[in-house]
Amino acid sequence: MHILVTGAAGFIGADLSQKLLALGHLVVGIDNLNDYYDVSLKQARLAEISKHPQAANFTSLELDIVDRAAMADLFEDHQFDVVVNLAAQAGVRYSIENPQSYIDSNLVGFANVLEGCRQSKVGHLIYASSSSVYGANKNFPFSESDRVDNPVSLYAATKKANELMAHSYAHLYDMRCTGLRFFTVYGPWGRPDMAPFRFASRMLKGEAIPVYNNGNMIRDFTYIDDITDGVVKIAESFSGADGSGGAEGSNSAKGSSSATNYKVYNIGRGEPVQLMEFIDYMSQHLGVEAKINMLPMQDGDVPRTMANTEELQKDFGYKPSVSVDQGVEKFAKWYKQYYSL
C-alpha cells in the first residue's frame, strides 16, 4: 500500500513508519520539525528511518499540515491508500500557555488532512485522538460509549473536535475514518515533555522530580510497540478506495448514520498503574533513587486514566504484550545509551 504518515518525525510516527516499511509498504512521511521540543531528537528519529533496510521506500518531506496549498499539492502528487494523521500540537499543559498553536495544528491542519483525503478519495483515514477527551470522566475504565462532552483542557477539546470533524466527513462524503484514543504512550525515542523522559532526566541529574496530586495518580502506560502494532493492524485490515475489508459494522458511533465508515477506539494497555509504582520501576532500571517533590494537581490534568480496549481486541485482535516493568527497562536502557550516560 501507499501510506502517508503525518508527524513522521514524532515519537509514534517514526516508529510506525519503520514498521510499515518492514511490511513492504511505500511510506511518505511529512513533518514540520517545529521546536515544541528538541528538534535534534526529531532529526535523529528520521536518521534512524534512513538506516532501515527498506529506507528506499520512504520519502521524507518537511511540510506543515497547516499549509493548505502544500497539502493540496501533496495529495495531488500522490494517490494514498491509507493516511495516518499523527501530526498535531501535543501536550495538555502547553495548551494553557499557547492555545493558538492548538487551533492552527489540531483544527485547521486536521481540516486540511480531511479535505485532502476527500479530494483524492483516500481509502482509509486513521487519526490520532487522545485519552484526554475523557476529561474527569467518572466511569472507570474509560469506554468509547462514555460521554466526552466536558474536556478539561483545550488540547482535549481539539481532539474531540477532530472526532466530530471526521464523523461529518465520513457521513457526508462516504469516507472511512478511524480515530484512536491513545493512552500515555512511552518508550525509547519518546517525547521529552512527557513524564518518563522528564523523570529520567531529573533523576540522573540528582534533581527532585515533580509529582502532581501528591502522587495520587493512575495512568494506563502503554509501550510504543504495542501502540504502533495496533495501528498497523488497523491500517492493513482495509483494502481499496471503497473501504472494503475489515471490521464491518463493529463499534460504529452510537446512533451514527455513518455506520461502518466511522469508528473510534481506545488504544492502551488496559492496565492501571499507580504513578508511584511507575517511578519505582524507573528508579530500579536507571539505578538511582528518586527524589520526590509532591505538588497539587495541575490545571487541565486528570487523576486517573485506563482504557477499556474490548472493542479493539474484538475487531482487530489487539493484545498488548509489554509489561510496564519491561517497557521502563527498555526506555531506561535507550535513554542512557542515547545521551551517553
C-alpha positions in Angstrom: 0.0 0.0 0.0 0.9 3.6 -0.4 0.7 5.2 3.0 1.0 8.8 4.2 2.2 9.3 7.8 1.9 12.9 9.1 4.1 13.7 12.1 6.6 11.1 10.8 9.5 12.7 12.9 7.4 12.3 16.0 7.6 9.6 18.6 4.8 7.4 17.3 5.1 8.5 13.7 8.8 7.4 13.4 8.2 4.0 15.0 5.1 3.4 12.8 6.9 4.4 9.6 9.6 1.8 10.3 7.1 -0.9 11.0 5.2 -0.1 7.7 8.4 -0.2 5.8 9.3 -3.6 7.2 6.0 -4.9 5.9 6.8 -3.7 2.4 4.6 -0.6 2.2 5.6 2.6 0.4 5.6 5.4 3.0 5.6 9.2 2.6 6.4 10.9 5.9 5.8 14.6 6.5 6.7 16.7 9.5 7.2 20.4 10.0 10.0 19.8 12.5 8.8 22.5 14.9 10.6 23.4 18.1 8.0 22.4 20.6 10.7 20.1 21.9 14.3 19.4 20.8 14.4 19.3 17.0 17.6 17.3 17.1 15.6 14.4 18.6 13.2 14.5 15.7 16.0 14.6 13.2 17.6 11.6 14.9 14.4 9.7 14.5 14.4 10.4 10.8 18.0 9.4 10.7 17.0 6.0 12.2 14.4 5.6 9.5 17.1 6.3 6.8 19.0 3.3 8.1 16.1 0.9 7.7 16.7 -1.9 5.2 13.6 -0.7 3.2 14.5 3.0 3.5 14.3 3.4 -0.3 10.6 3.1 0.1 10.4 6.1 2.5 10.0 9.7 1.3 10.5 12.3 3.9 9.1 15.8 3.3 9.3 18.9 5.6 5.7 20.1 5.4 3.2 21.6 7.7 -0.3 20.3 7.6 -1.5 23.9 8.3 -0.2 24.9 4.9 -3.4 24.4 2.8 -1.7 24.8 -0.6 1.2 22.5 0.2 -1.2 19.8 1.5 -3.4 20.1 -1.6 -0.3 19.6 -3.8 0.8 16.6 -1.7 -2.5 14.8 -2.2 -2.5 15.7 -5.9 1.0 14.3 -6.3 0.3 11.0 -4.6 -2.5 8.5 -4.5 -2.5 7.3 -1.0 -4.4 4.1 0.0 -4.2 5.0 3.7 -3.4 8.2 5.6 -2.3 8.0 9.3 -2.6 11.5 10.8 -0.4 11.9 13.8 0.7 15.5 13.3 -0.7 17.7 16.0 0.3 20.2 18.7 0.7 17.9 21.6 0.6 18.4 25.4 -2.1 19.2 27.9 -0.2 21.8 29.9 1.3 23.6 27.0 -2.2 24.2 25.6 -2.9 26.5 28.6 0.0 28.8 27.6 -0.2 28.6 23.8 -3.8 27.9 22.8 -3.4 29.4 19.3 -0.9 26.7 18.2 -3.6 24.1 19.0 -6.2 25.9 16.9 -3.8 26.0 14.0 -2.4 22.5 14.0 -5.2 20.5 15.5 -8.2 22.1 13.9 -7.0 23.9 10.7 -4.3 21.3 10.0 -6.7 18.4 10.5 -9.3 20.0 8.3 -6.6 20.2 5.5 -5.9 16.4 6.0 -9.6 15.6 5.8 -10.0 17.7 2.7 -7.0 16.1 1.1 -8.4 12.6 1.8 -11.8 13.6 0.4 -10.5 15.2 -2.8 -8.1 12.3 -3.6 -10.5 9.6 -2.4 -8.2 8.0 0.1 -9.4 4.6 1.2 -8.9 5.0 4.9 -8.0 7.8 7.3 -6.7 6.8 10.6 -6.1 9.7 13.0 -4.8 10.3 16.5 -7.3 11.3 19.1 -6.4 11.1 22.8 -7.5 9.7 26.2 -7.6 13.4 27.2 -11.1 13.6 25.6 -12.5 11.7 28.7 -11.7 14.7 30.9 -12.7 14.0 34.5 -14.9 11.0 33.4 -16.1 9.1 36.5 -16.6 5.8 34.7 -13.6 3.5 35.0 -12.1 2.1 32.9 -12.9 4.6 30.1 -15.1 3.2 27.3 -15.9 4.5 23.9 -19.5 4.7 24.8 -18.9 7.2 27.6 -19.9 10.8 27.1 -17.0 13.1 26.4 -18.6 16.5 26.3 -16.6 18.1 29.1 -12.9 18.4 28.2 -10.7 20.0 30.9 -8.1 21.3 28.5 -8.0 22.9 25.1 -5.9 20.1 23.8 -8.6 17.6 24.7 -11.2 19.9 23.2 -9.3 19.9 19.9 -9.1 16.1 19.9 -12.8 15.8 20.5 -13.3 18.3 17.7 -11.2 16.0 15.4 -13.6 13.1 16.1 -16.6 15.3 15.3 -15.0 16.6 12.1 -14.1 13.1 11.0 -17.6 11.9 11.7 -19.1 14.6 9.5 -16.7 13.8 6.6 -17.5 10.1 7.0 -21.2 10.8 6.8 -21.2 13.4 4.1 -18.5 12.0 1.7 -18.6 8.3 2.4 -15.1 8.4 3.8 -13.7 5.7 6.1 -12.3 7.4 9.2 -11.0 5.6 12.3 -10.0 7.6 15.4 -7.6 6.2 18.0 -7.7 7.5 21.6 -4.0 6.9 22.7 -3.3 6.3 26.4 0.0 7.5 27.8 2.4 6.2 25.2 6.1 5.8 26.4 9.2 4.0 25.3 12.6 4.6 23.5 12.7 7.8 21.3 9.8 9.2 23.4 8.8 12.8 23.9 10.9 15.0 26.3 7.8 16.8 27.5 6.2 13.6 28.9 6.7 12.2 32.4 9.0 9.2 31.7 11.5 11.5 29.9 11.3 14.2 32.5 11.7 11.7 35.3 14.8 10.1 33.8 16.4 13.5 33.1 15.9 14.8 36.6 16.7 11.6 38.4 20.0 11.1 36.6 21.0 14.7 37.5 20.1 14.1 41.1 17.3 16.5 41.0 13.8 16.1 42.5 11.0 15.1 40.2 7.6 16.9 40.4 4.8 14.5 41.3 1.4 16.1 41.0 -1.7 15.4 43.1 0.7 14.3 45.8 1.3 11.1 43.9 -2.4 10.0 43.8 -2.3 9.5 40.0 -3.2 6.4 37.9 -2.1 6.1 34.3 -2.6 3.5 31.6 1.1 3.5 30.5 1.3 1.8 27.0 4.5 0.8 25.4 5.3 2.2 22.0 5.5 -1.1 20.2 2.0 -2.1 21.5 0.6 1.2 20.1 2.1 1.0 16.7 1.4 -2.7 16.3 -2.2 -1.8 16.8 -2.1 1.0 14.3 -0.6 -1.4 11.7 -3.3 -4.0 12.3 -5.9 -1.4 11.5 -4.1 0.0 8.5 -3.6 -3.4 7.0 -7.2 -4.6 7.7 -8.8 -2.5 5.0 -8.1 -2.5 1.3 -9.2 -0.5 -1.7 -10.6 3.0 -2.0 -14.1 1.7 -1.5 -13.1 0.7 2.1 -13.8 -3.0 1.6 -12.5 -5.4 4.2 -12.0 -5.0 7.9 -14.4 -4.9 10.9 -17.6 -4.0 9.1 -20.2 -2.5 11.4 -18.5 -3.1 14.7 -18.0 -0.2 17.1 -19.8 2.2 14.9 -20.6 5.6 16.5 -23.6 5.2 18.7 -26.5 6.4 16.8 -24.3 7.3 13.8 -25.7 7.3 10.3 -22.1 6.8 9.1 -22.3 3.2 10.4 -19.4 1.2 9.0 -17.4 4.3 7.9 -16.7 5.9 11.2 -15.2 4.3 14.3 -13.3 5.5 17.4 -11.3 3.1 19.5 -9.4 3.2 22.8 -5.8 2.0 22.3 -3.9 1.4 25.5 -2.6 -1.4 27.7 -5.8 -1.6 29.7 -4.0 -1.9 33.0 -4.0 0.9 35.6 -0.6 1.7 37.1 -0.1 3.9 40.1 2.3 6.8 39.3 4.5 6.0 42.3 4.8 2.4 41.1 6.0 3.7 37.7 8.5 5.9 39.4 9.8 2.8 41.4 10.4 1.0 38.1 12.2 4.0 36.7 14.4 4.2 39.8 15.2 0.5 39.6 16.1 0.5 35.9 18.1 3.7 36.0 19.9 2.6 39.1 19.2 5.8 41.0 17.0 6.8 43.9 14.2 9.2 43.0 13.9 12.4 45.0 10.2 13.4 45.1 8.7 16.9 45.1 5.0 16.4 45.9 2.7 19.0 44.3 -1.0 19.7 44.0 -3.0 18.8 40.9 -2.2 20.9 37.8 -4.9 22.7 35.8 -6.0 20.6 32.8 -4.8 17.3 34.3 -6.9 14.3 35.5 -6.2 11.9 38.4 -6.6 8.7 36.5 -6.9 7.1 33.1 -7.4 3.5 32.0 -8.6 2.2 28.6 -11.3 -0.4 28.0 -9.9 -2.0 24.9 -12.5 -4.7 24.3 -13.7 -3.1 21.0 -10.2 -3.0 19.6 -9.5 -6.6 20.8 -12.7 -7.8 19.3 -12.3 -6.1 15.9 -8.6 -6.4 15.3 -7.2 -8.9 17.8 -5.3 -6.1 19.6 -3.4 -7.5 22.6 -0.6 -5.5 24.3 2.3 -7.7 25.3 4.9 -5.4 27.0 4.5 -5.1 30.8 5.3 -1.7 32.4 8.3 -3.2 34.1 9.7 -4.4 30.7 8.8 -1.2 29.0 10.5 1.0 31.6 13.6 -1.2 31.4 13.7 -0.7 27.6 13.2 3.0 27.9 15.9 3.4 30.6 18.4 1.4 28.6 17.7 3.6 25.5 17.9 6.8 27.4 21.3 6.2 28.9 22.6 5.0 25.6 21.2 7.9 23.6 22.6 10.5 26.0 25.8 8.6 26.6 25.2 8.3 30.3 
